[in-house]
Structure formats: C-alpha cells, structure tokens
Amino acid sequence: MSPDDRDDTDATQDPEGELEEAFEGELEHAAELEAAEEAGAKRPNALLRLYRGQTSFDFIGNRRWWFGVSSVIILVGIISLFTQGLNEGIDFKGGRSWIVSSQAMTVAQATDAAKSAGVASPTVVQLTNQLNGQKQIQVTAELAAVPSDQQQADLYKVQAALAAAAHVPLSSVSLNQVGSTWGSNVTNKAIQALVIFFVLVTAYISLRFEFKMAIAAIVAVIHDILVVVGIYSLFQLQVTPDTVVAVLTVLGYSLYDTVVVFDRIRDNAQGLGASGRITYSEMVNLSMNQTLARSINTSLVAIMPVLSVLLVGSLLLGATSLQSFGVALVIGLTSGAYSSIFIASPLLAWMKEREPRYVTIRQRIEARGGDRGPALTPAMAAAMAGSAGGPGRGSSKSRTSTGVIRPGAGSSTKGKGGAPASGTATPDTPQAGSGSGAGRTSQGSTRPAGNRPPPRPRKGKGKGKRR
C-alpha cells in the first residue's frame, strides 16, 4: 500500500478529526476575509452575498427585537379589538340588497348611484345570471343605523337611483333582505376548521420533527392570526366571508415556510450540530441563512400577484369583492413570511438551548474562552462538508474552488494511480479578466473565493503512525 493510500485510509477512519480541522480552518479563513475587509478590500453587495451564501445575519441574537415588534403590534391590535371591535360586513350583521339587471351598467356607476342616494359605504359586485347569462349588479348596504320609519324611503331612493343610472325601469331593480345567519355559519365552520388544523399540524410536526418544533410553528400561526385581526380592527377594514377564507389560506402558507426552515435545522442538527463545535443557536442561525434566499423569493412570488390583483381589480376596475380577499391575503402573507423567519426559529432556539445537552455544549465552548471568530455562512458550511467528506464524498485532495458552489461538486473519488474517477471535480480554466479566486484549487474547500494552506493537524489527532 502506497503512502497516499494509507493517508486516505486513515482520513476515512477519523471523520470527526477531519470535521474539527475543517471547522477550525473555515473559521480561520473567515477571520482572514474579515481582516481583508477591514484593510479596505471591497465587499460584495448584499444581493450578491445572499446568492453566494456569504450571509451570516444574527437572527437569534436579535430575537428580543423581533419579539418586541410583534408584541407591540399584537398588543395594539388587541386594545383596538376591545375598544372598537371589528367592522363586520353585511353578511355578519344583515342588511339590504339591490340587484340590477343591466348589460351596460358598470360597478363604478352603481357605486356612485348608491352613494348619491345616501348609502355611505355600499358593497358592489358584478354577477352573472346562470339561467340566461345576463349580467347583474348587486349592491348591498347596512341600514341598521337608519330609523325604521325612514328606512322605507331610503330603500326606494336607492332603488330609483340605480334604475336611473342603469336606464332601466324601476321594476328591473329587485330588493332583498340579507340576514346574518349565513355569515355566522361561515364563522363557526372556520373556527372548527382552525381547531382541527391545529391538532393535525401539532401531531404531524411532532412525529415528523419534534414536539418543540410543533409548538414554535403553532405560535407562529397564532401570531399571524392576531396580526391580521388586529390590523383589521385598527384600520376598521370590513370583515367579510372572503376575509375568513383568505386568513385560512394564509395559515397554510405560513406553516409551509416554517417547515422548510425546520427541515434545514434538523439536517444541520444531524450533521454539523452533532459535532458539538457550535451551539444550537448558532446552528439555527446557519440554517436560516441557508434558507434566507428561498424564503425571500417565495414571499415575493406569493405577494406580488396578489398585490397586482388587489390594485388592478379593486382600485382600477372597481371590483370591491376582490378588496376583502386581497387585503387579507397581502397582510397575512407578509405576516407569515415575517413569523417564519423572526418568530418560529428564534423561539425554537430559545426552547432547545435549555435542554441539558445544549447547555453542556454552550458551557464547554464558553470554557475554552477566546474569540471564536465570525459566524459560519452557508458557503463555509458547504466547504466544511466537502473538506470533511462523508457519505458519497471522496477525498478532499481533488476538490476545487471556482467561485460558486456547483451541484455535484462533492462527488469525487480517486481512481487507481491517483487519477480522478468519473464525477471528480476538476479545476476550471481561468478566464481573462476573471477574479483572483476563479480557477484556483483550494485543498479540501469549495468556498467562493480565497485560498490558503490546509489546516494543520490537531495535537493528538494524527493520521496514524507509519511503520
């Protein structure tokens, strides 16, 4: 057996030693980059660092700020809820409805006609008769505040105004009574669905992940509900059955985003977190930075279409029925994106740090003393995984750095005679005008830029004695 073969065999027999060397090496390299930046080296902009996996935002260290902002918003909403309540729509309080059969009348014209007749805030929607396909305009309004002896006159006044605006006879405008039973039934069914949702979500996350993750996810969902309800009460936005449906829709999105982050935390806990080299809070910070770009992209992709429908449909086209649904979705999606990043994961870290295992790890790290250097970034974690090897990974001696971590770069094995086998990562040819980090081989590293010698073996962690 050749010396190189003995070295590779010994390396595979001591994965923990390789992981420690890779960990210390990446911290040393991060410290070198920080020193270069302090010396005047140009730092990439935030978007480029996010794409390259070079962010190390301290979500957990600033959790008091996140919790404080959410507490203030929720507290103000609760105070508003008890002082002025919710602005319930006609489906929850009852009222009157006028239906105009007209092909030429628009929603804006019907709204202006109703307001000119004395209705302060009419709800106008466009309907289609399923029997004959004729377009209809429905105007609903609450007249509970109007004295009973004056209601009949106001009903006739609105009916006449709509008939005149649509250029149809008075008999073409039908008047109906809207009760509050249907809205209350929707509310009761929504509450039942919410309770079942909480039970099933808690059971699934507890089985799939762990119970503390289920608690953090449910707290984040409750946070979103309280934020939406508080904002609706504070600004007196009208609550309709569409609002209830939109809130239930938002809960699924918020939970999905939270579970994606938790899945990354679980993977890191089984890998880097199991080494005992970082605390649970540091591991959660790393996981959140790894999924930060995905969370931002998902939130923007979800919010932008809804915001477009809300602005175009409600403000430009006058479709007020879209307003109730769109406003709740925009508020809920924004709150869901916020809670999945700034509420669920910091709360999970706060609970897990009190477990005896992680208390011991933190005490052992603090006992070593000294400055541990900058926090790990996603790119550094990927480089460590490549340096330490592992399932499906080959020797770190054949690994390269090309500026971006490419899929499949971790699958490299040595063939006989030191020749790279199929799937081995090979150095890229430097291009003219490329940066200093392009095309350079970094032994045991896939970091985006920079080069340095491999870390020195720790005392007592040798690769074995040669005879």
Secondary structure, 3 states (H helix, E strand, C coil): CCHHHHHHHHHHHCHHHHHHHHHHHHHHHHHHHHHHHHCCCCCCCHHHHHHHCCCCCCCCCCHHHHHHHHHHHHHHHHHHHHHCCCEECHHHHCEEEEEEECCCCCHHHHHHHHHHCCCCCCEEEEEECCCCCCEEEEEEECCCCCCHHHHHHHHHHHHHHHHHHHCCCHHHEEEEEECCHHHHHHHHHHHHHHHHHHHHHHHHHHHHCCHHHHHHHHHHHHHHHHHHHHHHHHCCCEECHHHHHHHHHHHHHHHHHHHHHHHHHHHHHHCHHHHCCCCHHHHHHHHHHHCHHHHHHHHHHHHHHHHHHHHHHHHHCCCHHHHHHHHHHHHHHHHHHHHHHHCHHHHHHHHHCCCHHHHHHHHHHHHHCCCCCCCCCHHHHHHHHHHHCCCCCCCHHHCCCCCCCCCCCCCCCECHHHCECCCCCCCCCCCCCCCCCCCCCCCCCCCCCCCCCCCCCCCCCCCCCCC
